[in-house]
Amino acid sequence: MNCFNLTCALLLALPLALKATVKPHSLFTDHMVLQKGVPVPVWGEAADGEQVSVSFNGQEVSTVAKNGKWMVKLNPLPYITTPATMTIKGTNTVSISDVLVGEVWVCSGQSNMERQLGPRPPQLPITNWEQERDKANYPLIREYYVPLKYSAEKIPDVHQQWTVCSPQTAADFSAVGYFFTSELYKKLKIPVGFIFTAYGGTPAEDWTSEEALNSDPALADFSKNYDNIKYGYMPQGKKKSGLYNGMIYPILPYAVKGVAWYQGEANNELPGIYPAILSNMIRNWRTDFGQGDIPFLIVQIAPYKDMTPEIREAQLLVTKQVKNTALIVTTDCGDPKDIHPSNKRPVGERLATAAIGMVYQQPGEYAGPVYEGYEVKGHEIIVYFSHTGEGLKTKANTALKGFTIAGADKQFQPAKAVIQGNSIIVSRKGLKDPVAVRYGWANVPDVNLYNSADLPASPFRTDTGK
């Protein structure tokens, strides 16, 4: 071809190049994991009026772009463990490779979820992190990272990508997210993806949309006075609903299985309203993901000198009041002097246990003993529990500790506690008319009640709110 003909060919091709505008959202990139068994939204940008089709696993779905945007929904997919390709066509073609279909979880919250597996000085290193990194050869586990961002406006895309879990990449994964998803993989033997969107020092209300905050009557005064509410530590650039706008809205409405939530430290100073705040956030996310009452697995705040028992109680109350939630108790893996305990593996393992039992309906106890009620009988109080498994116990069959009891004067004193089947009998020598019992009611509780699945009981009080 001579120069004249080559120039003509380039000129003829130019209009097609200018129209090559189909672009998927960055969640739809190489190495992504799609959610099995539900309709799967796929979306992105294109020129107005442009025909867009998405092909995957024998399906082809088409739509026409409006206002520069398009979205289609794939019918529910089976598990796909062999890398597949998704093709998106408009005037141009986008091929997305190494696509799997499995279980997708959102891992969110504040610093204890944000903390990566690798070092973060001056924080203490994650327990055995180097050994964990070196054995992190899980090609069917992938992470999509959402950068830290407070935003006054809703951000449609954070332009990130999926990363395959390997010894070369795992150090940058959320430690809790890594332990959670690797345990899920070991038990289910299917692909697992997780969206890592967490920001240290942040309160739950900032992860909630302004519309949801303003429309909840229980939060009317709280929302109205938002600018006057001060916590001990707040990230620079804090804005109302800023984390929802910058770190949740960009991933909506990606098809997911559920949420692993580790947060609460930043709301420690106002625990009384935290149940309303967190319950509202859960409703907000469930509505905006558009997939029904997706599970929320809530990690209870670990023992630390400045974390009050009231915030743990608030988290317990949410799991009692909001359906399809579970509480992951961490009374035995905290650090009295460090708000960022380094022993993250038990947290991830218990998240996986909760998911396996509550979400995937596999047999076995998935939660620690949960206080359900009490009865006064003479000089004793009998405390009843759910999630006892095959029975209550202590480690190494030692005597129960962490229980206190009070009479009408509300002066709580150490108590004798004895396991009887699925209940515990609590008493104190010399106390004839007991009225209330508490367990683990301290910033750093010293407790040892478990069930047969070796899952610890949540701290509680029978005089809730009194």
Secondary structure, DSSP 8 states (H G I E B T S, - for coil): --HHHHHHHHHHHHHHHHT---EE-TTSSTT-EEETTS-EEEEEE--TT-EEEEEETTEEEEEE-BTTEEEEEE-----EEEEEEEEEESSSEEEEEEEEEEEEEEEEESHHHH-BSS--TTS---TTHHHHHHT--EEEEEEEE------SS--S-----EEEESTTTGGGSBHHHHHHHHHHHHHH-S-EEEEEEE-TT--GGGGS-HHHHHH-GGGHHHHHTGGG---S---TT--TTHHIIIIIGGGTT---SEEEEE--GGGTT-GGGHHHHHHHHHHHHHHHHTSSS--EEEE-----TT--HHHHHHHHHHHHHSSSEEEE--TTS--TT-SS-S--HHHHHHHHHHIIIIIS--SS--S--EEEEEEEETTEEEEEEE--TT-EEEGGG----SEEEE-TT---EE-EEEEETTEEEEE-TT-SS--EEEES-SSS----EEETTS-B---EETTTT-
